[in-house]
C-alpha cells in the first residue's frame, strides 16, 4: 500500500509535466515515510536535457537532507529511468527504486541495461517494478496519442 500511495504522488508530478506539454514523467523521493523531493519532466520548458524528473527530485531531496547521499531513501518513478538518471540514482546511493512502467526503448533499470544493479559499481539499488503500471502507462500513451494527432493536424494546416 505504501508503494501505491507514493506512486500516486509521482503520478501527480507526471500530470504537471503533461499540463506543460512535456512527456509526463514524475518522481518523488521518500525518507522515513515523508516526501523530501519531487520532480517532473521539464526538458522543453527549461531547454535542457538535465531537466528530468529524477534529477530535479534528487536535487530537492539532497537540499532537504543536507547531503548528497540519499542512502535510506526510496525513489518512485512513473517511467523506468534513462542512463543519465539511473546513474544519478546510483551516485546518490538511493536504497530502492520503485518504477511504475518499464521503457523498452531507453530504460536502464532492466529493459536495455540495468545500471541500477551493476555489481561493478560501489552501490546497487533494490528495484520494484509494476507499481500502478496501468496508470503510469496510460498517462504516457494518452500524451503520445494526443501529440500524434496534433502533429497530423499541423501538417494538414501547413
HELIX and SHEET records of a PDB file:
HELIX    1   1 UNK A    2  UNK A   19  1                                  18    
HELIX    2   2 UNK A   43  UNK A   46  1                                   4    
HELIX    3   3 UNK A   53  UNK A   65  1                                  13    
HELIX    4   4 UNK A   83  UNK A   91  1                                   9    
HELIX    5   5 UNK A  115  UNK A  117  5                                   3    
HELIX    6   6 UNK A  133  UNK A  157  1                                  25    
SHEET    1   A 5 UNK A  34  UNK A  40  0                                        
SHEET    2   A 5 UNK A  26  UNK A  31 -1                                        
SHEET    3   A 5 UNK A  74  UNK A  79 -1                                        
SHEET    4   A 5 UNK A  96  UNK A 101  1                                        
SHEET    5   A 5 UNK A 126  UNK A 129  1                                        
END                                                                             
